[in-house]
Amino acid sequence: MDELATMTTWYDALAWCKRTGVPHVLCTLVSSAGSTPREPGAGMLVTHDQIIDTLGGGQFEHQLIALARKQLVTGDAHMQLERFPLGVRSGQCCGGHVSVLVTTDPGATSRLALFGAGHVATALERLLAPLDWRIDWYDSRPLPGHVGSSPRTRCHFEHDTLATAECLQPGTHALVMTHDHHEDEALIQRLATHGTLASVGMIGSATKWARFRHRLLAGGTTEQQLNQVRCPIGLPGIGGKRPHEIAIAVAAELLTLAPVAAPSVLRGLDGPALTHLEQITEPS
């Protein structure tokens, strides 16, 4: 069972979503007047497929859940203040009023498929662990005891890497650094022809890539498809051949390929909503 499904409080669910990078919306009741099902401070957390805790149920909560999931589809960080008279709009007859702060967190939006679990891959996974990357880590070998350092890393060892390469999620960044050159070449053939990946890179020298490229062209992979592949990988100018040095260069290059979107001029609540929030939370 999904660990999130066993949780009953919004704050436990929020901590879990933050650790794992799962997109979520936190709905916090910030003010109430008259007869209401919950008091200020109550919260509810909504993901694409789970609802944890409650603001009181009924049509009011149903509308909030629909709003939260609509926000999740946009994939943007967002904050808004929603006001509900518990009457006509909400289909309830409590007669009170509530204001709810709806905070959307898109979670870890960058995805990496990491093929190979050698020294460089292990160092790279550790470097990316504190960042907003969801990593699927693959290796065809059984690797008992080899684990990721982040809850956002999913390990798939003793795995059919070639079958996986053909069905990666669109927008994924893929890196190939396995223990076997034949496996590397077969993976690159599948990744280069995938068509919807954000980027494809392979560890290795220019000589290794020239040989792979010659054979792949002869096998039917097109020039245009192979031009999407980066090899060697790593941000130029970062020297060193030790695993951590290479991993730093590769991580730096990945960050340039998955830049953070520029924030809008107005962030958080707009002026009227902020003024209203200040008024309703002011001590009487």
JOPE-V19505 format. One record per backbone hydrogen bond with DSSP energy under -1.0 kcal/mol. NH is the residue of the N-H (numbers start at 1). CO is the residue of the C=O. If there is no record, write none. Layout:
NH_CO ; NH_CO
This chain:
6_3 ; 7_4 ; 13_9 ; 14_10 ; 15_11 ; 16_12 ; 17_13 ; 18_14 ; 19_15 ; 20_16 ; 21_17 ; 22_17 ; 24_105 ; 25_46 ; 26_103 ; 27_44 ; 28_101 ; 29_42 ; 30_99 ; 31_99 ; 33_97 ; 41_29 ; 42_39 ; 44_27 ; 45_52 ; 46_25 ; 47_50 ; 52_45 ; 62_58 ; 63_59 ; 64_60 ; 65_61 ; 66_62 ; 67_63 ; 68_64 ; 69_65 ; 70_66 ; 71_67 ; 72_68 ; 73_69 ; 78_104 ; 80_102 ; 82_100 ; 84_98 ; 86_96 ; 87_85 ; 91_87 ; 92_87 ; 95_86 ; 96_35 ; 97_33 ; 98_84 ; 99_31 ; 100_82 ; 101_28 ; 102_80 ; 103_26 ; 104_78 ; 105_24 ; 108_21 ; 110_132 ; 112_134 ; 113_173 ; 114_136 ; 115_175 ; 116_138 ; 122_118 ; 123_119 ; 124_120 ; 125_121 ; 126_122 ; 127_123 ; 128_124 ; 129_125 ; 131_128 ; 133_131 ; 134_110 ; 135_152 ; 136_112 ; 137_154 ; 138_114 ; 139_156 ; 146_143 ; 153_150 ; 154_135 ; 156_137 ; 158_141 ; 159_139 ; 161_159 ; 164_160 ; 165_161 ; 167_164 ; 171_196 ; 172_169 ; 173_111 ; 174_199 ; 175_113 ; 176_201 ; 177_115 ; 184_180 ; 185_181 ; 186_182 ; 187_183 ; 188_184 ; 189_185 ; 190_186 ; 191_187 ; 192_188 ; 194_191 ; 198_172 ; 199_172 ; 201_174 ; 202_230 ; 203_176 ; 209_205 ; 210_206 ; 211_207 ; 212_208 ; 213_209 ; 214_210 ; 215_211 ; 216_212 ; 217_213 ; 218_214 ; 219_215 ; 220_217 ; 221_216 ; 226_222 ; 227_223 ; 228_225 ; 229_226 ; 230_200 ; 235_249 ; 238_235 ; 246_242 ; 247_243 ; 248_244 ; 249_245 ; 250_246 ; 251_247 ; 252_248 ; 253_249 ; 254_250 ; 255_251 ; 256_252 ; 257_253 ; 258_254 ; 274_270 ; 275_271 ; 276_272 ; 277_273 ; 278_274 ; 279_275 ; 280_276 ; 281_277
